[in-house]
Amino acid sequence: MNHFLIQNKSLLTGQSAPFTGESVNMSRSRDAAFTAYASGLGGSVILQYKSPFFENDWVNFYSFAGMQTGYAPPAYLTTPITEVRAVASGNGRFWCGFTAQN
């Protein structure tokens, strides 16, 4: 079995906001489902991808906005991108990850 077929990656692992997570390579993935969890009084997690045109630019493509304690509805991506990261803002601690397939 090809180990690149399905991957699970964490973008945020309980960091307090404001926090910008490390970028994660997902260039071999085509479809992805992102989940986010918050523990706090309110905040957001913004998903960004690395711009293919400018070296150090990141582009927002989804926002889990107005999060209270608990899970946000999942977000889906069906377009291949090379790198992704999550940016947490607001009050509380945040978790975010994805499951992707190629």
N, C-alpha and C positions, 0 to 999 in steps of 0.2 A: 504494500500500500504506500502511496506517495504521501510523505508527511506534510506536504504543502497543500494537500487537498482541503483540509479544514484547520483553522487556527483560532485560538482564543487568546486575546491579549488584554491586559489592563492598561488603561490610560491614566486613571486616578485611583489611588489606593488609600483613601481616608484622609487626605490632606485638608488642612484648614484653608479656607479662601482668604484672600486671593492667592491663587496658585496656578502656574502654567506647567502642565505635564510635559514629560519628555516626548519627543516624536517617536512614532512606531512605524516601521516599514510595513506596508501592506500591498506592495507592487504586484505580488502574485495572486492577489485576491480580486474577485469580480463583484461578488454580492456580500454584503455585510449587514448585521443587525447590531445596533448600538443600544446599550442600556445605561441608565444613570440612577444613582441612589443618593439621597441627601439626608443628613442628620443635622437638623438645625431649623432656624426660624424663617429661612427664605434665601434664595439665591438662584444662580443659574450655572449651567455647564454649557459652554460653547464648543462645538467641534470645528476644527480647522484642518485644511489640507495645505500642503506646501505648493506654492505657485510653480507651475512648470515654466513660467516665463521670467520670473525675477528671483534672484538667488536667495534672499532672506525674507521673502514676503510669505505671509500666511493668509489664507482666504477662509472666512467663515462660511460653513455650508449647512449648519443646523444648530439650533439653540434649544436646550431643555430649560425653558424660562419659568420663573415663578415657582420653583420647587420648594415644597415643604418636606418634612420628614417622611421618607418613603420613596418608592420607585416612581420614576416618570414613565410614561408610555414609550415603548421602544421607537427608534428611528431606523430606517432602512436605507441602504445605499446600493444602487445597482450599476454604478459607474466606476470603473477602475481608477484609483488614485495611488500615488506613490507613497506618501507619508501622511500620517494623521496625528493630531494631538488634541488634548482637551484643556480648556481654560475654565477654572472655577472662579466665581465671584459671588459676593454676598456674605451671609452669615452661616457658619456651620462647617461641617466636614462633608467631603464628596467622594464618591466612588463612580468610576465609569469604565466600561470595557466594551469589547465587541467580539462577535463570532463571525468569521468570514470563510468563504469557500472560493475556490477558483474554478 
